[in-house]
């Protein structure tokens, strides 16, 4: 691995890039995505948006909230969010909600009820898009 790539992975985000203003901005983005997710869960009963866009947005939302809370490099945050998403999908595969006897429809909506390989692809797409959004946003701000 090139030294530049190693530095990009291991280098924590700079203090000015973790300012209160930026953290609030990321929290607002997370809340907006959460509102969209709630709308999708309540009003859209099936199809492409419910099954695919919702999963992409779920990981983007986790990334936004993670950026608001944690001081980590963008690549490390994206990888962490993807691993968390994989863990949740693995729990779906194991049918953990049934094993635990969870009847709450709210928890079933949040954690999902069934394992699907396409969910993993959607999670990956969501992490990549969130990572790319941040990099484009940061480059735009550095150019100012």
DRENTORKOL-3810 file (N, C-alpha, C; in nm, 4 decimals):
REM DRENTORKOL-3810
@n.u->0.0849; n.v->-0.1175; n.w->0.0000; ca.u->0.0000; ca.v->0.0000; ca.w->0.0000; c.u->0.0889; c.v->0.1230; c.w->0.0000
@n.u->0.0538; n.v->0.2221; n.w->-0.0789; ca.u->0.1325; ca.v->0.3449; ca.w->-0.0844; c.u->0.1234; c.v->0.4187; c.w->0.0479
@n.u->0.2262; n.v->0.4953; n.w->0.0778; ca.u->0.2302; ca.v->0.5715; ca.w->0.2028; c.u->0.1161; c.v->0.6719; c.w->0.2118
@n.u->0.0809; n.v->0.7370; n.w->0.0992; ca.u->-0.0290; ca.v->0.8335; ca.w->0.1000; c.u->-0.1602; c.v->0.7661; c.w->0.1399
@n.u->-0.1825; n.v->0.6462; n.w->0.0877; ca.u->-0.3052; ca.v->0.5741; ca.w->0.1199; c.u->-0.3070; c.v->0.5340; c.w->0.2669
@n.u->-0.1931; n.v->0.4905; n.w->0.3190; ca.u->-0.1850; ca.v->0.4546; ca.w->0.4609; c.u->-0.2153; c.v->0.5755; c.w->0.5481
@n.u->-0.1616; n.v->0.6898; n.w->0.5115; ca.u->-0.1868; ca.v->0.8115; ca.w->0.5888; c.u->-0.3339; c.v->0.8494; c.w->0.5834
@n.u->-0.3962; n.v->0.8351; n.w->0.4680; ca.u->-0.5376; ca.v->0.8710; ca.w->0.4543; c.u->-0.6257; c.v->0.7814; c.w->0.5407
@n.u->-0.5883; n.v->0.6553; n.w->0.5521; ca.u->-0.6677; ca.v->0.5620; ca.w->0.6318; c.u->-0.6464; c.v->0.5855; c.w->0.7806
@n.u->-0.5237; n.v->0.6068; n.w->0.8220; ca.u->-0.4924; ca.v->0.6162; ca.w->0.9638; c.u->-0.5036; c.v->0.7562; c.w->1.0215
@n.u->-0.5007; n.v->0.8560; n.w->0.9374; ca.u->-0.5009; ca.v->0.9932; ca.w->0.9854; c.u->-0.6383; c.v->1.0307; c.w->1.0383
@n.u->-0.6481; n.v->1.0702; n.w->1.1656; ca.u->-0.7790; ca.v->1.1138; ca.w->1.2154; c.u->-0.8194; c.v->1.2443; c.w->1.1490
@n.u->-0.9459; n.v->1.2700; n.w->1.1517; ca.u->-0.9966; ca.v->1.3921; ca.w->1.0900; c.u->-0.9446; c.v->1.5127; c.w->1.1681
@n.u->-0.9117; n.v->1.6189; n.w->1.0977; ca.u->-0.8549; ca.v->1.7383; ca.w->1.1612; c.u->-0.9601; c.v->1.8096; c.w->1.2448
@n.u->-0.9123; n.v->1.8848; n.w->1.3464; ca.u->-1.0047; ca.v->1.9526; ca.w->1.4374; c.u->-1.0994; c.v->2.0465; c.w->1.3643
@n.u->-1.0491; n.v->2.1227; n.w->1.2671; ca.u->-1.1368; ca.v->2.2169; ca.w->1.1973; c.u->-1.2421; c.v->2.1446; c.w->1.1133
@n.u->-1.2162; n.v->2.0184; n.w->1.0793; ca.u->-1.3135; ca.v->1.9393; ca.w->1.0048; c.u->-1.4112; c.v->1.8688; c.w->1.0991
@n.u->-1.3919; n.v->1.8855; n.w->1.2301; ca.u->-1.4798; ca.v->1.8250; ca.w->1.3301; c.u->-1.5376; c.v->1.9338; c.w->1.4193
@n.u->-1.5567; n.v->2.0508; n.w->1.3626; ca.u->-1.6077; ca.v->2.1643; ca.w->1.4389; c.u->-1.7536; c.v->2.1415; c.w->1.4781
@n.u->-1.7984; n.v->2.2180; n.w->1.5753; ca.u->-1.9372; ca.v->2.2082; ca.w->1.6208; c.u->-2.0344; c.v->2.2341; c.w->1.5054
@n.u->-2.0017; n.v->2.3316; n.w->1.4222; ca.u->-2.0879; ca.v->2.3657; ca.w->1.3088; c.u->-2.1023; c.v->2.2469; c.w->1.2130
@n.u->-1.9925; n.v->2.1828; n.w->1.1830; ca.u->-1.9974; ca.v->2.0678; ca.w->1.0917; c.u->-2.0700; c.v->1.9498; c.w->1.1554
@n.u->-2.0474; n.v->1.9294; n.w->1.2838; ca.u->-2.1147; ca.v->1.8193; ca.w->1.3525; c.u->-2.2658; c.v->1.8404; c.w->1.3521
@n.u->-2.3088; n.v->1.9632; n.w->1.3763; ca.u->-2.4521; ca.v->1.9939; ca.w->1.3722; c.u->-2.5056; c.v->1.9722; c.w->1.2308
@n.u->-2.4285; n.v->2.0134; n.w->1.1309; ca.u->-2.4689; ca.v->1.9920; ca.w->0.9919; c.u->-2.4906; c.v->1.8448; c.w->0.9609
@n.u->-2.3984; n.v->1.7604; n.w->1.0057; ca.u->-2.4122; ca.v->1.6166; ca.w->0.9840; c.u->-2.5323; c.v->1.5613; c.w->1.0606
@n.u->-2.5565; n.v->1.6118; n.w->1.1812; ca.u->-2.6733; ca.v->1.5674; ca.w->1.2582; c.u->-2.8026; c.v->1.6047; c.w->1.1856
@n.u->-2.8064; n.v->1.7240; n.w->1.1285; ca.u->-2.9248; ca.v->1.7679; ca.w->1.0529; c.u->-2.9457; c.v->1.6774; c.w->0.9312
@n.u->-2.8381; n.v->1.6463; n.w->0.8610; ca.u->-2.8485; ca.v->1.5543; ca.w->0.7465; c.u->-2.9035; c.v->1.4199; c.w->0.7930
@n.u->-2.8527; n.v->1.3703; n.w->0.9057; ca.u->-2.9016; ca.v->1.2436; ca.w->0.9604; c.u->-3.0496; c.v->1.2478; c.w->0.9938
@n.u->-3.0951; n.v->1.3571; n.w->1.0537; ca.u->-3.2369; ca.v->1.3716; ca.w->1.0894; c.u->-3.3235; c.v->1.3790; c.w->0.9634
@n.u->-3.2762; n.v->1.4488; n.w->0.8619; ca.u->-3.3514; ca.v->1.4570; ca.w->0.7357; c.u->-3.3654; c.v->1.3182; c.w->0.6733
@n.u->-3.2558; n.v->1.2436; n.w->0.6704; ca.u->-3.2621; ca.v->1.1078; ca.w->0.6145; c.u->-3.3537; c.v->1.0202; c.w->0.7001
@n.u->-3.3468; n.v->1.0358; n.w->0.8330; ca.u->-3.4352; ca.v->0.9596; ca.w->0.9218; c.u->-3.5819; c.v->0.9899; c.w->0.8909
@n.u->-3.6140; n.v->1.1163; n.w->0.8687; ca.u->-3.7518; ca.v->1.1544; ca.w->0.8345; c.u->-3.7951; c.v->1.0891; c.w->0.7033
@n.u->-3.7049; n.v->1.0859; n.w->0.6060; ca.u->-3.7352; ca.v->1.0199; ca.w->0.4782; c.u->-3.7576; c.v->0.8709; c.w->0.5006
@n.u->-3.6737; n.v->0.8092; n.w->0.5831; ca.u->-3.6870; ca.v->0.6663; ca.w->0.6141; c.u->-3.8209; c.v->0.6369; c.w->0.6816
@n.u->-3.8614; n.v->0.7221; n.w->0.7749; ca.u->-3.9897; ca.v->0.7028; ca.w->0.8429; c.u->-4.1040; c.v->0.7155; c.w->0.7430
@n.u->-4.0952; n.v->0.8141; n.w->0.6550; ca.u->-4.1970; ca.v->0.8311; ca.w->0.5511; c.u->-4.2062; c.v->0.7052; c.w->0.4643
@n.u->-4.0909; n.v->0.6540; n.w->0.4224; ca.u->-4.0888; ca.v->0.5330; ca.w->0.3393; c.u->-4.1521; c.v->0.4161; c.w->0.4147
@n.u->-4.1164; n.v->0.4001; n.w->0.5424; ca.u->-4.1683; ca.v->0.2882; ca.w->0.6217; c.u->-4.3196; c.v->0.2957; c.w->0.6399
@n.u->-4.3727; n.v->0.4163; n.w->0.6537; ca.u->-4.5159; ca.v->0.4319; ca.w->0.6806; c.u->-4.5996; c.v->0.4312; c.w->0.5530
@n.u->-4.5537; n.v->0.5011; n.w->0.4508; ca.u->-4.6396; ca.v->0.5262; ca.w->0.3353; c.u->-4.6071; c.v->0.4457; c.w->0.2099
@n.u->-4.4894; n.v->0.3897; n.w->0.1999; ca.u->-4.4540; ca.v->0.3154; ca.w->0.0785; c.u->-4.4504; c.v->0.1674; c.w->0.1140
@n.u->-4.5410; n.v->0.0923; n.w->0.0569; ca.u->-4.5605; ca.v->-0.0467; ca.w->0.0973; c.u->-4.4763; c.v->-0.1480; c.w->0.0202
@n.u->-4.4110; n.v->-0.1092; n.w->-0.0835; ca.u->-4.3310; ca.v->-0.2050; ca.w->-0.1581; c.u->-4.2600; c.v->-0.1370; c.w->-0.2727
@n.u->-4.1960; n.v->-0.2164; n.w->-0.3543; ca.u->-4.1308; ca.v->-0.1649; ca.w->-0.4731; c.u->-3.9870; c.v->-0.1224; c.w->-0.4510
@n.u->-3.9346; n.v->-0.0596; n.w->-0.5536; ca.u->-3.7929; ca.v->-0.0231; ca.w->-0.5584; c.u->-3.7527; c.v->0.0691; c.w->-0.4437
@n.u->-3.8338; n.v->0.1708; n.w->-0.4172; ca.u->-3.7973; ca.v->0.2678; ca.w->-0.3129; c.u->-3.7930; c.v->0.2004; c.w->-0.1769
@n.u->-3.8944; n.v->0.1244; n.w->-0.1436; ca.u->-3.8998; ca.v->0.0597; ca.w->-0.0117; c.u->-3.7883; c.v->-0.0434; c.w->0.0043
@n.u->-3.7663; n.v->-0.1240; n.w->-0.0978; ca.u->-3.6740; ca.v->-0.2367; ca.w->-0.0838; c.u->-3.5275; c.v->-0.2025; c.w->-0.1087
@n.u->-3.5002; n.v->-0.1012; n.w->-0.1872; ca.u->-3.3612; ca.v->-0.0715; ca.w->-0.2206; c.u->-3.3166; c.v->0.0661; c.w->-0.1715
@n.u->-3.3888; n.v->0.1698; n.w->-0.2088; ca.u->-3.3506; ca.v->0.3056; ca.w->-0.1690; c.u->-3.3509; c.v->0.3185; c.w->-0.0171
@n.u->-3.4471; n.v->0.2553; n.w->0.0489; ca.u->-3.4523; ca.v->0.2593; ca.w->0.1949; c.u->-3.3263; c.v->0.2037; c.w->0.2590
@n.u->-3.2726; n.v->0.0945; n.w->0.2046; ca.u->-3.1492; ca.v->0.0359; ca.w->0.2585; c.u->-3.0280; c.v->0.1239; c.w->0.2301
@n.u->-3.0244; n.v->0.1838; n.w->0.1126; ca.u->-2.9149; ca.v->0.2762; ca.w->0.0802; c.u->-2.9180; c.v->0.3947; c.w->0.1766
@n.u->-3.0368; n.v->0.4493; n.w->0.1983; ca.u->-3.0506; ca.v->0.5641; ca.w->0.2886; c.u->-3.0196; c.v->0.5272; c.w->0.4337
@n.u->-3.0490; n.v->0.4033; n.w->0.4728; ca.u->-3.0228; ca.v->0.3617; ca.w->0.6114; c.u->-2.8742; c.v->0.3721; c.w->0.6446
@n.u->-2.7892; n.v->0.3253; n.w->0.5546; ca.u->-2.6457; ca.v->0.3338; ca.w->0.5831; c.u->-2.5951; c.v->0.4770; c.w->0.5700
@n.u->-2.6527; n.v->0.5534; n.w->0.4780; ca.u->-2.6144; ca.v->0.6947; ca.w->0.4674; c.u->-2.6521; c.v->0.7691; c.w->0.5955
@n.u->-2.7666; n.v->0.7338; n.w->0.6539; ca.u->-2.8096; ca.v->0.7954; ca.w->0.7793; c.u->-2.7135; c.v->0.7594; c.w->0.8932
@n.u->-2.6756; n.v->0.6332; n.w->0.9020; ca.u->-2.5791; ca.v->0.5923; ca.w->1.0049; c.u->-2.4468; c.v->0.6658; c.w->0.9876
@n.u->-2.4046; n.v->0.6832; n.w->0.8635; ca.u->-2.2809; ca.v->0.7566; ca.w->0.8356; c.u->-2.2935; c.v->0.9006; c.w->0.8841
@n.u->-2.4062; n.v->0.9647; n.w->0.8538; ca.u->-2.4256; ca.v->1.1050; ca.w->0.8938; c.u->-2.4250; c.v->1.1192; c.w->1.0458
@n.u->-2.4971; n.v->1.0324; n.w->1.1151; ca.u->-2.4967; ca.v->1.0384; ca.w->1.2615; c.u->-2.3587; c.v->1.0038; c.w->1.3174
@n.u->-2.2910; n.v->0.9092; n.w->1.2539; ca.u->-2.1547; ca.v->0.8756; ca.w->1.2963; c.u->-2.0598; c.v->0.9925; c.w->1.2792
@n.u->-2.0751; n.v->1.0652; n.w->1.1708; ca.u->-1.9906; ca.v->1.1824; ca.w->1.1456; c.u->-2.0202; c.v->1.2914; c.w->1.2481
@n.u->-2.1452; n.v->1.3030; n.w->1.2911; ca.u->-2.1823; ca.v->1.4038; ca.w->1.3909; c.u->-2.1254; c.v->1.3701; c.w->1.5289
@n.u->-2.1056; n.v->1.2421; n.w->1.5564; ca.u->-2.0645; ca.v->1.1992; ca.w->1.6906; c.u->-1.9155; c.v->1.1691; c.w->1.7009
@n.u->-1.8618; n.v->1.0964; n.w->1.6043; ca.u->-1.7256; ca.v->1.0443; ca.w->1.6156; c.u->-1.6262; c.v->1.1209; c.w->1.5296
@n.u->-1.5072; n.v->1.1323; n.w->1.5808; ca.u->-1.3975; ca.v->1.1937; ca.w->1.5067; c.u->-1.3144; c.v->1.0807; c.w->1.4462
@n.u->-1.3523; n.v->1.0406; n.w->1.3278; ca.u->-1.2848; ca.v->0.9315; ca.w->1.2576; c.u->-1.2642; c.v->0.9734; c.w->1.1134
@n.u->-1.1682; n.v->0.9101; n.w->1.0489; ca.u->-1.1475; ca.v->0.9414; ca.w->0.9075; c.u->-1.2695; c.v->0.8925; c.w->0.8291
@n.u->-1.3022; n.v->0.9588; n.w->0.7195; ca.u->-1.4195; ca.v->0.9186; ca.w->0.6408; c.u->-1.4170; c.v->0.7716; c.w->0.5984
@n.u->-1.3016; n.v->0.7216; n.w->0.5582; ca.u->-1.2945; ca.v->0.5817; ca.w->0.5138; c.u->-1.3191; c.v->0.4864; c.w->0.6300
@n.u->-1.2632; n.v->0.5176; n.w->0.7468; ca.u->-1.2854; ca.v->0.4316; ca.w->0.8633; c.u->-1.4319; c.v->0.4326; c.w->0.9050
@n.u->-1.4944; n.v->0.5486; n.w->0.8978; ca.u->-1.6362; ca.v->0.5578; ca.w->0.9330; c.u->-1.7208; c.v->0.4782; c.w->0.8341
@n.u->-1.6922; n.v->0.4913; n.w->0.7063; ca.u->-1.7684; ca.v->0.4181; ca.w->0.6044; c.u->-1.7548; c.v->0.2672; c.w->0.6247
@n.u->-1.6344; n.v->0.2215; n.w->0.6530; ca.u->-1.6122; ca.v->0.0782; ca.w->0.6761; c.u->-1.6857; c.v->0.0325; c.w->0.8017
@n.u->-1.6793; n.v->0.1120; n.w->0.9072; ca.u->-1.7474; ca.v->0.0768; ca.w->1.0322; c.u->-1.8980; c.v->0.0673; c.w->1.0121
@n.u->-1.9555; n.v->0.1638; n.w->0.9429; ca.u->-2.0999; ca.v->0.1615; ca.w->0.9164; c.u->-2.1360; c.v->0.0381; c.w->0.8346
@n.u->-2.0540; n.v->0.0036; n.w->0.7363; ca.u->-2.0814; ca.v->-0.1146; ca.w->0.6546; c.u->-2.0754; c.v->-0.2419; c.w->0.7389
@n.u->-1.9770; n.v->-0.2514; n.w->0.8271; ca.u->-1.9645; ca.v->-0.3697; ca.w->0.9136; c.u->-2.0852; c.v->-0.3805; c.w->1.0077
@n.u->-2.1290; n.v->-0.2686; n.w->1.0636; ca.u->-2.2486; ca.v->-0.2694; ca.w->1.1493; c.u->-2.3697; c.v->-0.3174; c.w->1.0689
@n.u->-2.3817; n.v->-0.2700; n.w->0.9467; ca.u->-2.4926; ca.v->-0.3116; ca.w->0.8603; c.u->-2.4866; c.v->-0.4615; c.w->0.8311
@n.u->-2.3659; n.v->-0.5122; n.w->0.8067; ca.u->-2.3491; ca.v->-0.6562; ca.w->0.7845; c.u->-2.3889; c.v->-0.7357; c.w->0.9082
@n.u->-2.3519; n.v->-0.6846; n.w->1.0249; ca.u->-2.3858; ca.v->-0.7513; ca.w->1.1505; c.u->-2.5378; c.v->-0.7603; c.w->1.1673
@n.u->-2.6070; n.v->-0.6516; n.w->1.1405; ca.u->-2.7534; ca.v->-0.6512; ca.w->1.1512; c.u->-2.8144; c.v->-0.7486; c.w->1.0504
@n.u->-2.7605; n.v->-0.7516; n.w->0.9300; ca.u->-2.8113; ca.v->-0.8442; ca.w->0.8279; c.u->-2.7852; c.v->-0.9891; c.w->0.8692
@n.u->-2.6704; n.v->-1.0151; n.w->0.9323; ca.u->-2.6404; ca.v->-1.1498; ca.w->0.9822; c.u->-2.7404; c.v->-1.1901; c.w->1.0907
@n.u->-2.7771; n.v->-1.0955; n.w->1.1767; ca.u->-2.8781; ca.v->-1.1241; ca.w->1.2793; c.u->-3.0131; c.v->-1.1556; c.w->1.2151
@n.u->-3.0433; n.v->-1.0900; n.w->1.1044; ca.u->-3.1665; ca.v->-1.1220; ca.w->1.0315; c.u->-3.1593; c.v->-1.2644; c.w->0.9766
@n.u->-3.0438; n.v->-1.3016; n.w->0.9238; ca.u->-3.0246; ca.v->-1.4366; ca.w->0.8708; c.u->-3.0483; c.v->-1.5410; c.w->0.9801
@n.u->-3.0020; n.v->-1.5095; n.w->1.1012; ca.u->-3.0179; ca.v->-1.6008; ca.w->1.2145; c.u->-3.1576; c.v->-1.5930; c.w->1.2768
@n.u->-3.2406; n.v->-1.5031; n.w->1.2249; ca.u->-3.3776; ca.v->-1.4827; ca.w->1.2739; c.u->-3.3788; c.v->-1.4512; c.w->1.4235
@n.u->-3.2934; n.v->-1.3566; n.w->1.4626; ca.u->-3.2756; ca.v->-1.3230; ca.w->1.6034; c.u->-3.4034; c.v->-1.2678; c.w->1.6666
@n.u->-3.4838; n.v->-1.1932; n.w->1.5903; ca.u->-3.6074; ca.v->-1.1388; ca.w->1.6474; c.u->-3.7047; c.v->-1.2502; c.w->1.6852
@n.u->-3.7119; n.v->-1.3555; n.w->1.6033; ca.u->-3.7972; ca.v->-1.4694; ca.w->1.6362; c.u->-3.7418; c.v->-1.5456; c.w->1.7557
@n.u->-3.6108; n.v->-1.5648; n.w->1.7591; ca.u->-3.5472; ca.v->-1.6358; ca.w->1.8704; c.u->-3.5742; c.v->-1.5637; c.w->2.0024
@n.u->-3.5665; n.v->-1.4302; n.w->1.9989; ca.u->-3.5892; ca.v->-1.3512; ca.w->2.1200; c.u->-3.7377; c.v->-1.3284; c.w->2.1479
@n.u->-3.8231; n.v->-1.3689; n.w->2.0549; ca.u->-3.9671; ca.v->-1.3532; ca.w->2.0738; c.u->-4.0153; c.v->-1.2093; c.w->2.0632
@n.u->-3.9464; n.v->-1.1287; n.w->1.9830; ca.u->-3.9835; ca.v->-0.9880; ca.w->1.9671; c.u->-4.1085; c.v->-0.9790; c.w->1.8800
@n.u->-4.2127; n.v->-0.9156; n.w->1.9334; ca.u->-4.3383; ca.v->-0.8993; ca.w->1.8600; c.u->-4.3580; c.v->-0.7562; c.w->1.8107
@n.u->-4.2777; n.v->-0.6636; n.w->1.8590; ca.u->-4.2932; ca.v->-0.5215; ca.w->1.8269; c.u->-4.2757; c.v->-0.4961; c.w->1.6773
@n.u->-4.3806; n.v->-0.4396; n.w->1.6168; ca.u->-4.3709; ca.v->-0.4092; ca.w->1.4734; c.u->-4.2703; c.v->-0.2971; c.w->1.4485
@n.u->-4.2542; n.v->-0.2073; n.w->1.5458; ca.u->-4.1565; ca.v->-0.0990; ca.w->1.5313; c.u->-4.0152; c.v->-0.1557; c.w->1.5231
@n.u->-3.9813; n.v->-0.2474; n.w->1.6125; ca.u->-3.8484; ca.v->-0.3093; ca.w->1.6080; c.u->-3.8294; c.v->-0.3903; c.w->1.4807
@n.u->-3.9349; n.v->-0.4538; n.w->1.4346; ca.u->-3.9248; ca.v->-0.5318; ca.w->1.3105; c.u->-3.8996; c.v->-0.4405; c.w->1.1903
@n.u->-3.9571; n.v->-0.3205; n.w->1.1929; ca.u->-3.9322; ca.v->-0.2248; ca.w->1.0849; c.u->-3.7892; c.v->-0.1735; c.w->1.0932
@n.u->-3.7421; n.v->-0.1418; n.w->1.2143; ca.u->-3.6074; ca.v->-0.0874; ca.w->1.2323; c.u->-3.5010; c.v->-0.1892; c.w->1.1929
@n.u->-3.5140; n.v->-0.3117; n.w->1.2428; ca.u->-3.4104; ca.v->-0.4122; ca.w->1.2190; c.u->-3.4357; c.v->-0.4970; c.w->1.0954
@n.u->-3.5546; n.v->-0.4905; n.w->1.0427; ca.u->-3.5869; ca.v->-0.5721; ca.w->0.9266; c.u->-3.6165; c.v->-0.7138; c.w->0.9703
@n.u->-3.6917; n.v->-0.7823; n.w->0.8893; ca.u->-3.7333; ca.v->-0.9151; ca.w->0.9298; c.u->-3.6689; c.v->-1.0279; c.w->0.8529
@n.u->-3.6219; n.v->-1.0000; n.w->0.7330; ca.u->-3.5706; ca.v->-1.1090; ca.w->0.6504; c.u->-3.4329; c.v->-1.0756; c.w->0.5938
@n.u->-3.3534; n.v->-1.1785; n.w->0.5817; ca.u->-3.2206; ca.v->-1.1659; ca.w->0.5220; c.u->-3.2357; c.v->-1.1600; c.w->0.3702
@n.u->-3.1551; n.v->-1.0735; n.w->0.3081; ca.u->-3.1561; ca.v->-1.0631; ca.w->0.1622; c.u->-3.0175; c.v->-1.0165; c.w->0.1169
@n.u->-2.9594; n.v->-1.0896; n.w->0.0221; ca.u->-2.8261; ca.v->-1.0528; ca.w->-0.0278; c.u->-2.8259; c.v->-0.9141; c.w->-0.0908
@n.u->-2.9362; n.v->-0.8753; n.w->-0.1525; ca.u->-2.9393; ca.v->-0.7431; ca.w->-0.2159; c.u->-2.9310; c.v->-0.6309; c.w->-0.1127
@n.u->-2.9740; n.v->-0.6585; n.w->0.0108; ca.u->-2.9594; ca.v->-0.5580; ca.w->0.1166; c.u->-2.8125; c.v->-0.5232; c.w->0.1375
@n.u->-2.7276; n.v->-0.6236; n.w->0.1329; ca.u->-2.5839; ca.v->-0.6011; ca.w->0.1537; c.u->-2.5282; c.v->-0.5112; c.w->0.0438
@n.u->-2.5713; n.v->-0.5337; n.w->-0.0787; ca.u->-2.5277; ca.v->-0.4478; ca.w->-0.1893; c.u->-2.5766; c.v->-0.3050; c.w->-0.1666
@n.u->-2.7005; n.v->-0.2908; n.w->-0.1228; ca.u->-2.7553; ca.v->-0.1567; ca.w->-0.0954; c.u->-2.6788; c.v->-0.0884; c.w->0.0175
@n.u->-2.6413; n.v->-0.1635; n.w->0.1206; ca.u->-2.5632; ca.v->-0.1058; ca.w->0.2306; c.u->-2.4282; c.v->-0.0567; c.w->0.1798
@n.u->-2.3658; n.v->-0.1357; n.w->0.0947; ca.u->-2.2371; ca.v->-0.0964; ca.w->0.0377; c.u->-2.2528; c.v->0.0306; c.w->-0.0457
@n.u->-2.3562; n.v->0.0358; n.w->-0.1276; ca.u->-2.3817; ca.v->0.1547; ca.w->-0.2097; c.u->-2.4041; c.v->0.2765; c.w->-0.1207
@n.u->-2.4807; n.v->0.2610; n.w->-0.0138; ca.u->-2.5060; ca.v->0.3719; ca.w->0.0782; c.u->-2.3790; c.v->0.4236; c.w->0.1429
@n.u->-2.2917; n.v->0.3325; n.w->0.1844; ca.u->-2.1643; ca.v->0.3736; ca.w->0.2456; c.u->-2.0752; c.v->0.4449; c.w->0.1448
@n.u->-2.0690; n.v->0.3921; n.w->0.0241; ca.u->-1.9869; ca.v->0.4547; ca.w->-0.0800; c.u->-2.0402; c.v->0.5938; c.w->-0.1141
@n.u->-2.1713; n.v->0.6067; n.w->-0.1291; ca.u->-2.2293; ca.v->0.7374; ca.w->-0.1616; c.u->-2.2063; c.v->0.8386; c.w->-0.0495
@n.u->-2.2216; n.v->0.7962; n.w->0.0755; ca.u->-2.1981; ca.v->0.8873; ca.w->0.1885; c.u->-2.0521; c.v->0.9308; c.w->0.1926
@n.u->-1.9624; n.v->0.8363; n.w->0.1711; ca.u->-1.8189; ca.v->0.8658; ca.w->0.1688; c.u->-1.7860; c.v->0.9626; c.w->0.0549
@n.u->-1.8417; n.v->0.9356; n.w->-0.0632; ca.u->-1.8162; ca.v->1.0231; ca.w->-0.1780; c.u->-1.8761; c.v->1.1615; c.w->-0.1561
@n.u->-1.9954; n.v->1.1690; n.w->-0.0973; ca.u->-2.0581; ca.v->1.2972; ca.w->-0.0677; c.u->-1.9678; c.v->1.3793; c.w->0.0232
@n.u->-1.9166; n.v->1.3157; n.w->0.1270; ca.u->-1.8297; ca.v->1.3901; ca.w->0.2183; c.u->-1.7028; c.v->1.4366; c.w->0.1485
@n.u->-1.6417; n.v->1.3518; n.w->0.0695; ca.u->-1.5190; ca.v->1.3912; ca.w->-0.0001; c.u->-1.5437; c.v->1.5044; c.w->-0.0989
@n.u->-1.6532; n.v->1.4993; n.w->-0.1729; ca.u->-1.6851; ca.v->1.6080; ca.w->-0.2658; c.u->-1.7157; c.v->1.7362; c.w->-0.1898
@n.u->-1.7870; n.v->1.7253; n.w->-0.0797; ca.u->-1.8203; ca.v->1.8408; ca.w->0.0035; c.u->-1.6936; c.v->1.9030; c.w->0.0612
@n.u->-1.6024; n.v->1.8192; n.w->0.1092; ca.u->-1.4786; ca.v->1.8708; ca.w->0.1684; c.u->-1.3918; c.v->1.9370; c.w->0.0618
@n.u->-1.3835; n.v->1.8779; n.w->-0.0570; ca.u->-1.3044; ca.v->1.9375; ca.w->-0.1648; c.u->-1.3632; c.v->2.0715; c.w->-0.2062
@n.u->-1.4946; n.v->2.0798; n.w->-0.2113; ca.u->-1.5614; ca.v->2.2046; ca.w->-0.2478; c.u->-1.5300; c.v->2.3129; c.w->-0.1453
@n.u->-1.5338; n.v->2.2784; n.w->-0.0172; ca.u->-1.5058; ca.v->2.3760; ca.w->0.0883; c.u->-1.3587; c.v->2.4162; c.w->0.0925
@n.u->-1.2684; n.v->2.3238; n.w->0.0594; ca.u->-1.1255; ca.v->2.3575; ca.w->0.0571; c.u->-1.0934; c.v->2.4522; c.w->-0.0579
@n.u->-1.1719; n.v->2.4441; n.w->-0.1647; ca.u->-1.1489; ca.v->2.5301; ca.w->-0.2812; c.u->-1.1898; c.v->2.6745; c.w->-0.2540
@n.u->-1.2721; n.v->2.6952; n.w->-0.1527; ca.u->-1.3192; ca.v->2.8317; ca.w->-0.1209; c.u->-1.2124; c.v->2.9153; c.w->-0.0596
END
